[in-house]
């Protein structure tokens, strides 16, 4: 998902990251500090977090 695009997308990515353990959880981010920060905050609890820039 694109965590920085809306509060709903952020919440969806964060919920998936917290609930699923095995898959790689990826959030999309533009090359803006705020987008990357939002992506990280959404996926930081994932077992295998990734940010797609």
N, C-alpha and C positions, 0 to 999 in steps of 0.2 A: 504494500500500500504506500500511499504518499502522505506520510504523517503530517507534513507541514501544510497540506492543502486545506484542512478543515478540522475542527475539534472532533467531528465524527470519525474521520479517517484516522486521526491520532489514536482515539479510543479503540478503534477496531484493531489497529496494528498492535497496540499495547496489550490488549486482551489476548490476541493470538500468541504474541511473544511469551506471555506469562503462562498460558495454558498448554501449549504444545511443546514437547521436549525434544523429539528426534529431528524434525526437519529444520533446515536452515531458514530462518526468518529474515526477510529482506525488506527494507524500507527504501523507497525512492527519495532522492534529494537533489535539488538543483545545486549549483556551485555557489551557495550563499550560506554564510555561517549560521543563520537562523534555521534554514532548512536542515542542515547537517545536525545541528543541536537537537531539533525536534525529532529527527529520525533516530538519533541515539537515545533520547529519552524514551521513545516508544519501544525500542527493541533491546534496551540494556539488560532486561531480565531474561532474555532468550538464551537457550543453551548454545545456539550457534548463530549469533547475530551478524548481519552484514548490512552495509549501506551501499546502495547503487547510486553513484553520482553521474 
